[in-house]
Amino acid sequence: MKKNIGIILSVILLSINFAWAQSYSESALLFSRTQPAGSARILGLGGTQTALGGDYSSALSNPAGLGMYNRSEFTFTPALTFYDTKSQFNNTPTNESTSKFNIPGISYVMHMGRDDDSRDYRGGSLGISFSRVNDFNRSTIYRGRNEQNSIIDYFIEQANGDTPDQFNEGDYQYNTPTGLAYYNYLIGPTSILDSNNPDDRYFTDAPIASDQQEEILTKGTSYQWNFSYGANFKDKIFFGGGLGISTLRYKSQKTFSESYVDSDTIQSMQLSENLNIRGSGVNVTIGAIARPFDFLQVGLSFTSPTYYQITENYDASMNTSWNDYDYWDGQKYTNLNNESASTDIVTSEYNLTTPLKLSAGVAFISKYGFITADIERTNPAKARYSSDISGISFTNENDEIKAAYSTVYNYRFGAEFRYNIFRLRGGYNVQGSTFKNDNLDNKITTVSGGVGVRLKKFSADFALISRSADNFYSPYTLNDSTEPIVKIENKTLTSMITFGFTF
């Protein structure tokens, strides 16, 4: 019973002190910042779709567009994505590349129209779609010399203020990387050096100068099922609404290491962490499209916050290689060579609410094609964590999210040229930086293009989507903000094709 209480306490406190594996504010942004999703036709247009219709993607973005269907349709979309990551750490560049096959979309739209055009209500369509809305697959490696600080400085700051009892099983630091550092003898209370020293201040026998390296492998996706209906009124006004059911799968494996330069005490340390997050959520989307003239369509859609229930598993291990070092613990010497320690598997259950989205779009249409544009407003600072377990508070994490992020506007532009049964498309998409700090920029830019062919009962659309984003990452944080910063350039190239069958 005592062990169970201790594990629960560790989970509660770990939620407050979880900056190492991945902070809750970073996860909130990662899971909130979804990508435009849908068919190859829509993604070839830069994801622009709020004012368009006649495509299953409307079930996700603006259900009113389903009202423009005049036949039923089934689609299937396979894709191949290439990932390229460039890291820059203390003037040392590192590249890493990988690829992955995926299925970003499947849909069925059932048209339920009326033959009597004299009526205002002319029927509509029910759409069921399965869409990939986020992609977490990445492989990142960085390395370089750091002569200013060490991960051990982070461990010391986390330990300062509490006596060694905090490292006992079931207590505050037992299932944390700082606890692993303590059991690997990387940190110890200053009282073991001199009994007059305080036992809530910590020191290390390791040097500062080190070669640092980290390998980060993330896997997972977020998919959404949408059940939506769009209605047609006089071929002029279209209304729609739908329910979205989201699934979230995210895995992270991090291996951080330090090799100490010209040290007589220690050669190296290595910290390995595993984070597994699974969740499910629900949201609703409503929208409208107006066609005041044959050449003009305007659209507006609203997507509610997504309410997730999440289960998270975390574990870590640490290994150190010492130079046959005799460590004094205040009472006796311990000979150190190869030391290791590991945490329990810590399970946390909590809720995450991601922010709402409001989108507006316009499309100018002619017999030769169309030009369309969207603007989307969302505020990642509104993401919130909560718990159904009494006594667990995420106040600090929510305050951190509010302080870090601000309202962001995303812009999308697309154009399609038509000639007989053939289509040629291009698009551009900018997701603005979410940071309040103007010195940080995580803007995402997407350039896309595509071609298509439309037959009476069959269609095929191909798209090529190039997405690039810069990000900044710190393996640990320090009170004086001198922690190392890694610049990471992420680029993805996705080729996808949507096959459509109408009946």
N, C-alpha and C positions, 0 to 999 in steps of 0.2 A: 504493500500500500504506500509506503514511504517513497519507493522508487517511482510509482505512478504519479504521485503528487509532485515529485521533483521534476519529472519529464514535462508535466503540464506547466509547471512554473518556468522551465527552460523555454518552452514554446512561447509563453506570454512575453518573457523578457527578450527572447530572441527577436521578436517582432519589433522591438525598440532598437535593438543593436545589431542590425543585419546588413550593415553597409558593405561588408566584404563580398559576400556571394553575389548579391545584386540588390540594390536598395529598392524599397517599395515604391519610391517615386519613379525610378527607372522602369519598373515593371508596369506601373500604371500608364505611363506614356506609351510603352511598347504595345500594350494590349488595347489602348484607346485609339492609336493612330493607324486605322485601317487603310488599305489601299483600294483604289477604284477596282471593281470586280465586274465580271460579266463575260459576254461573248467576245470572240476575236473582232467582230465588227465594232463593238463599243470600245474596246481597249485600243484598237487601231485608231480610234478618234480621240485618244488621250483620256479615255474614261468619261468623256462628256456625254451626258444622257438625261439630264433633268427635263429638258424640253422635247426630247425625242420620244418615239414610241415604236410599237411594232417589233420589239425585241424583248426576249425573256429577261434581260438585265433590268428592265423596269420593275420587276418584282422586288428587287433589292433596293433600287434607288428612288424610283417614283412610280408606284403602282398604277397611277393614272394612265401611263403609257400602254398598259395591257388592254385598255379600252380601244386601242387603234387596230388590234388584230381583227382580221376578217376570215381567218382560217385557224385551225388548230395546228400545233407544231411540237415536234420533239427535237431536242438538240443534244449533242455530245461534244465535249471539248477536251482533247489531250494537249499537253504542252511539255516543252523541255526548257529548263532554266539553267543558265550558266552564271555562276557566282564568282566574282573576283574581288579580293580584299587586299588593299595596300595599307600597310601600317608604317608610321614614322615615329620613332622613339629615340630622342636624344641624337638626332641626325643619322640614325641607323634605319634604313628602309627594309621592309620585309613584305613579300607577296605570297598570297595563298589563293588557289583556285579550286573549284569543284563544280559539279553539275548534278541535276536531279530531274527525273521524269515525274510528272504529276498530272492530276485531273482537276483543273480549276473550275469546271462547271458541267452540270447536267440539268436539263430542264424539260418540263412538259407544260404546254399552255393549251387549255381547252376553251375553244371559242364557243360562246353561247349567244349568238346574235339573233336579231329579229329581221324577218324579210320585209316588214311593213315600214317603209321609210317615212310614212306620214306621222308616225308617233315620235314624240320627243325622245323617249328612252329607246335606244336601239341596241340594247343588249350589252354584252361585255365579255370578258375572258377571265378565267381562273388560271393563275400561274403557280406552279410548284417548281422551285429552283433550288439547286445545291451549288453554292459558290464559295470559292476560296477568297477570303477577305484580308488575310494576313499571312505572311511567309516569314518564319523565324530561322530558316536554314542559313547558317553562316559558318565559316571556318576562318579563324584569325590567329595569327602568330606575330608577336613582336619581341624584340630583344634589344639590349643596349646597356651601356655602362651608366651607373648612377652613383655619383660620389657625394651626393648631398644628404640622402637619407636612405632608410631601409624599411621594409615591411615590419621589422621588429620595432621601429619607432611607433608605428600604429598600434602594435600589441601593447607596448608600454603605456601609451595614452589611454587605451581602453581599460587597462588593469588599474591604473592609478586611482586612488581614492577608496579602494576596498582591500581588505586583508586577504591572505591566501585562502581563507575559508570559501571565497567565491568560486574556487575551482573544484570544490568537493562535488561528488556526484549528486545531481539534483539541484545544485545551486546555480547562481547567475551565469557564470562563464563556463560551466562544465561542457556544454555542447556547442562551443563556439571556436573559431580559429584561434582566438586569444587563449582559450583553455588548452588547445593543442600545443601552442607555443610554450605554455607553462610546463606541460608534461614532457616536452622535448628539451627542457632546460634552457630555452632561448631567453626567458625572462625569469626574474626572481625578485623577492622583496629586498630592499636595501638593508633590512635588519640583519640579514645573514652575513653582510660585510662587517657590520658593527652593531652590537646590540643596542647602542644608543640611537641608531637610525630608525625612522618610522617603518612599520611593516605594511603600510598602504601606499608606498612609493616603490617603483620597480626600476631595475637596471638590466643590462645584458653584458655578457662576455664576448659577444660577436662584434666585429668591426662594422663601420658604416659603408665604406666603399665596396661595391659589389657589381657583378654582372647580373642583370635581371632579365628574365624571360617568362612569357606566359603564352600558353596555347588555350584558345577558347573555341569550343565546338558547341554550337547551338542547333537544335533540331526542333521541328514542329510547325504547325500551321493552325490557323483559325478558319473554320468553315461556318457557313450560315445556311440553314434551311429557311426558305421564305414561302409562305402560303398567302398569296395576294390575289386581289380582285380589282379589275379596272372596268369602269362603266363608261358608256358612250352616250352623249346627249347631242343629237342633231349633227354629229360629226364636227361639232364646234367646241364643246366643253367635255372634258374627260376628268372623272374623279376616281380615286382608288385608295385602297388601304390594305395593309397586310401585317402579318405576324412573323417575326424573325426569331429563330431558335439557333443560338450560336454554340459552337463547341470550341474549346481552347485546349491545345496540347503544346507544351513547351518543355524542352529538356536542355539543360546547360551543363557542360563538363568543362571545368577550368583547372588548369595545372600551372601554378605559379612557382618559380624557382629563383633562388639567389645563390650565386657562387661567389665566395668571399675572396678578395684579392689579397694575396700575401699574408694570410692569417695563420697564426700559430695555434689557434684554439679550434676553429671550425672550418670545414671545407664548403659545405652547402646545406641548404634547406629546400624542401619541396612541399607545397601545400596543394592538395587535390580536393576539389569540391564538386558535388553533384546536386543539381536542383531539378526537381520534376514537378511541374505544375499542370494540373488538369482542372478544367472547369466547364460549366455550361451556363448559358445566359439567355435572356429573352428581351426583345424590344418590339416596338411597333413603328410602322412607317405609314404616313398618309401623304397624299399629294394631289395636285390638280394641274392640268394642262389646258390652256385656252388657245383656240385657233381663230382669232378675230378676222384674219384674212387668209386666203389660200397660201400666201407666201410667208406667213409669220406664225410661229408657235412660241408661247411663253409658258414656263413651268415653274412650279414651286413645290418643294417637298420638305417634310419634317420627319426626322428619325429621333425617337425618344432615347433617353439614356438606356444603355444595356446593363441589365442587372445580372451579375455573375455570382455564382456560388463556386468557390475554388477550394481545392485540396492541394496542399503543397508538401512534398517530402524533400528533406535536406539532410545530407551527411557529408562529412569531410574527414580527411586523414592527413597526417603530416609525418614526413621523414627527415631526419637530419643526419649528416655525416660529420663526426667530430674527429679531431686529430689526437686520439688516445688521451683525451683531456680529463684531468681530475677536477671535478666540480665540487665546491664546498657548499653545503646546504645549511650551514650554521651549526651542524652537529657532527657530520662526518663527510668524507670525500666519496664521490661516486665517479667511477671511471667511465667516460663517455666515448663511444665509437659510433655505432649505428643505432639511433634511437627512433622510436615511432609511437604514434598514438592516433586514435580515431574516435569520432563521435558516435553517438547512437543515431539511428534514423529518426529524425525529428519531423513529426507530422503536424501541420497547422491547417485549420479550416477557417475560412473567413469569406467575406463578401466584398466584391468590387463593383462599383457603379461607374461606368465610363460616361463621358459627357454626351449631350444631345448634339445633333447636327441639323443645320438649316441650310437648304440649297435653293438657288434660283438659277434659271437657265433661259436662254433664248435661241431660236433656230430660224434662219432665213432660208427658205426653200424655193427651188425652181425645178424645172424639168431636167436640168443638167446636174442636179445634186443639191447640196446645202452647206451652209456654214453655221456652226453652233458654238455656244460658249456657256460655261457654268461658273458660278461662284459659290463657295461653301464656307460657312462660318461654324467654328466649333471652339471650345475652350477647354484644353486639357487640364487647366487649373481646377476644374470642377470635378475631376475624378476623385472618388471617395472610397476609403476602406471602412469596413465595419465588421462586427462579430456578433453572432447570436449567443456567444458564451458570456455570461455575466462576469464582469471584472476585467475583461480585456478591452483596452482602449487603443485606438489608432490615431489619437489626437496629434501626436508628434509627426506621424507620417503624413497625415492630411495637411498639416500646417506646412510641411516641407514641400508638398506638391503645389500648394497655393503660392508659396514663395518662389518656386522655380519656374513656373509656366505662366503663359498669358494667352489671351484670345488670339486665334490664328485664322487667316483667310486663305483658302486654297482655290486656285484658278485653273480652269481647264478650257482648252480650245480644240476644235476639231473641224474637219471639212471632208466632204465626200463628193467625188465626181462620178457621174453616171454616163455610161454609153451602152445602149442596148441592155444586154444581160450582165455587163461587166461593171465593177466598182473599183475605184481607187481612193484610198483614204490616207489622211495624215492627222497627227494630233500632238499637242504639247500640254504638259501638266506640271504645275508648281504647287507643292505643299510647303507652306511657309514655315519658318523657324518657330518653334514652340517656346523658346527660352525668353524670360524677361531680360536676362543679361544680354545686352547687344553684342558683347564680345564673343558670345557662343552662337553658333549657327548650325542647325541641323536640318536645313532646307533640303527637300527631296525634289529633284527635277527629272521629268520623264519625257522622252521623245519617242513617238511611235508612228508606225505606218502600216498599211495593209492593202490587200486586194481581195476581191470577192466576185462570185458569180451567182446569179439568181435565175433559177429555172422555175417551172410551174410547180413542181412538187419536191424540189431539192435545192439546197443552197450550200455553198462552201465559202467560208471566209478565213483568210490567213492574216495574222498580225505579227509584227516584230516590235517588241517593247524594250527600250533601253532606259534603265533607271539608275540614277547616281545620287549619292548622298555622302556628305562628310559628317563625321561624328568625332566626339572627344571622349576619351575613356581614361579613368584613373583606377589602377588596381587596388589602391587604398587611399584613405583620406588622413590628413594631419591637421591639427588645430591651427597651425600657422599658414595653412594653405600652400605649403611647399611640396605637396605630393607630386609625383611624376604624372605627366599628361601625355597620352598617346593619341595622335591624330590618325583616324581610321577613315579611309575612302572605300565605300562600298559601291560596287557596280554590279548590276544584274542585266542579263540579256535573255529575254524570254521569247521563244517562238511558239505560236499556238495556232490551232486550226479548229474552227467550229463547223460541224456538219449538222445541217438542219433538214428535217423531213416534214413537209406540210401535207395536210389531208383535211 
